[in-house]
Amino acid sequence: MNIELRTATAEDCPRLLELIKELAIYENAPDEVTVTLDEFVAAGFGENPVWKSFVVTDGQTIVGLALFYTRYSTWKGCRLYLEDFLVTESYRGKGIGKLLFDRVVQEAKERNFNGMNWQVLDWNKPAINFYDKYGAGYENEWLNASFTKEQLSKL
């Protein structure tokens, strides 16, 4: 394998969306990815970018991604929020996830953030086992709440 870790570019966005859709399928939510490519590119590389991503390639193909942004907690201060973390199925178990996750942890340290947050589905045992190796803590009292764009328009 010719593995390379690098920061994502705007040109990577079509492949990143493919991987994000792969993750949504794995998480039993294939219809939940509604962002357009244009919206995705603008949010990452437009006038006011809100996300950054590291990718791992095997030659020319992106086989893993870690997409994150700054989260601010009034209780904890600035924290890195890992939104999406995926290694495509045929590349799992080869150390690519560790390479990506370690780079995200390094980013949080370099930015002197007060911590790092992410979500994992309670049934995703492979992911939980992976995070357990890092000594991750889990919160069980908090429920995720959200509005869709349609719901917002009605408020």
C-alpha positions in Angstrom: 0.0 0.0 0.0 1.1 3.5 -0.8 -0.6 5.3 2.1 -0.4 9.1 2.5 -2.1 11.3 5.1 -2.8 14.9 4.1 -5.2 17.7 4.5 -8.2 17.6 2.2 -8.6 20.0 -0.7 -11.7 21.3 -2.4 -11.0 18.9 -5.3 -11.4 16.0 -2.8 -15.0 17.0 -1.9 -16.8 14.7 -4.4 -14.9 11.6 -3.0 -15.5 12.9 0.6 -19.2 13.0 0.0 -19.1 9.4 -1.4 -17.4 8.3 1.8 -19.9 10.3 3.9 -22.7 8.5 2.1 -21.0 5.2 2.7 -20.9 6.1 6.4 -24.6 7.0 6.4 -25.4 3.6 4.8 -23.4 1.8 7.5 -25.3 3.8 10.2 -28.6 2.8 8.6 -29.4 6.4 7.5 -28.8 6.4 3.8 -31.3 9.2 3.1 -30.1 11.5 5.7 -27.2 13.0 3.7 -28.9 15.9 2.0 -26.1 18.4 1.6 -25.3 19.3 -2.0 -21.7 19.2 -3.3 -21.8 23.0 -3.8 -22.9 23.5 -0.2 -20.3 21.0 1.1 -17.5 22.7 -0.9 -18.5 26.2 0.2 -18.7 25.1 3.9 -15.2 23.8 3.7 -13.4 26.0 1.3 -15.6 29.1 0.7 -15.3 32.6 2.2 -15.9 31.4 5.8 -14.9 27.7 6.0 -16.3 25.9 9.0 -14.8 22.4 8.6 -11.4 20.9 7.9 -10.6 17.3 7.0 -7.6 15.0 7.0 -7.7 12.2 4.4 -5.7 9.1 3.7 -5.0 8.0 0.2 -3.8 4.8 -1.3 -2.2 6.2 -4.4 -4.8 8.5 -5.9 -7.9 7.2 -4.1 -9.1 8.6 -0.8 -9.8 5.6 1.5 -10.3 7.4 4.8 -11.4 10.7 6.2 -11.6 12.6 9.5 -13.8 15.7 9.2 -13.9 18.1 12.1 -14.5 21.7 13.3 -14.2 23.9 16.3 -16.9 23.5 18.9 -17.3 26.0 21.7 -18.6 25.0 25.1 -19.5 27.6 27.7 -18.4 25.1 30.3 -15.2 23.8 28.7 -14.1 26.4 26.1 -12.8 25.5 22.6 -12.9 21.8 21.7 -12.4 19.9 18.5 -15.6 18.2 17.3 -15.0 15.1 15.1 -18.0 15.1 12.8 -17.2 12.2 10.5 -14.5 9.5 10.8 -14.4 6.7 8.3 -12.2 4.2 6.7 -13.7 2.5 3.7 -14.6 -1.1 4.4 -11.9 -2.8 2.4 -9.1 -0.8 4.1 -10.2 -1.4 7.7 -7.8 -3.2 10.0 -4.7 -1.8 8.3 -3.9 1.0 10.8 -5.5 3.8 8.7 -8.1 4.7 11.3 -5.3 5.0 14.0 -3.3 7.2 11.6 -6.2 9.5 11.1 -7.4 9.6 14.7 -3.9 10.2 16.0 -3.6 13.2 13.5 -6.9 14.6 14.7 -5.8 14.3 18.3 -2.5 16.1 17.3 -4.6 18.9 15.7 -6.5 19.4 19.0 -3.2 19.6 20.9 -1.6 21.9 18.4 -4.6 24.3 18.7 -4.4 24.0 22.5 -8.1 23.0 22.6 -9.5 22.0 26.0 -10.7 18.6 24.6 -12.3 16.7 21.8 -15.8 15.4 21.3 -17.5 13.0 18.8 -20.5 10.7 18.7 -20.6 6.9 18.3 -23.7 4.9 17.9 -24.3 2.6 20.9 -24.5 -0.5 18.6 -21.3 0.3 16.7 -19.1 -2.1 18.7 -16.0 -2.0 16.3 -15.9 1.8 16.7 -16.5 1.7 20.5 -13.7 -0.9 20.8 -11.4 1.4 18.8 -12.2 4.4 21.0 -11.8 2.3 24.2 -8.1 1.7 23.2 -7.7 5.5 23.7 -9.5 5.5 27.0 -12.4 7.5 25.7 -15.2 8.5 28.0 -18.9 8.2 27.0 -21.9 10.3 28.1 -25.2 8.5 28.6 -27.4 11.3 30.0 -27.5 13.6 27.0 -30.0 13.2 24.1 -29.2 14.7 20.7 -31.8 17.3 19.6 -32.1 18.9 16.2 -34.2 20.8 13.7 -34.2 20.2 10.0 -34.0 23.1 7.5 -37.8 22.6 6.9 -38.5 22.7 10.6 -36.5 25.9 11.0 -38.5 27.6 8.2 -41.7 26.9 10.1 -40.5 28.5 13.4 
